[in-house]
């Protein structure tokens, strides 16, 4: 069974603090055997139109 987390990143993620927070979260998920898949919210919103 595969474990997958899907994240929709908003506007705060391009900041250095946002990137650091993402790296911590990614490492935590990976330590639990969970892969993550990230999408930018603006890209997803554009695709829904």
VENRA-V447060 format. One record per backbone hydrogen bond with DSSP energy under -1.0 kcal/mol. CO is the residue of the C=O (numbers start at 1). NH is the residue of the N-H. If there is no record, write none. Layout:
CO;NH  CO;NH
This chain:
3;35  5;37  7;39  9;41  10;13  12;15  15;19  16;20  17;21  18;22  19;23  20;24  21;25  22;26  23;27  24;28  25;29  26;30  27;31  29;34  30;33  35;5  37;7  39;9  40;44  41;45  42;46  43;47  44;48
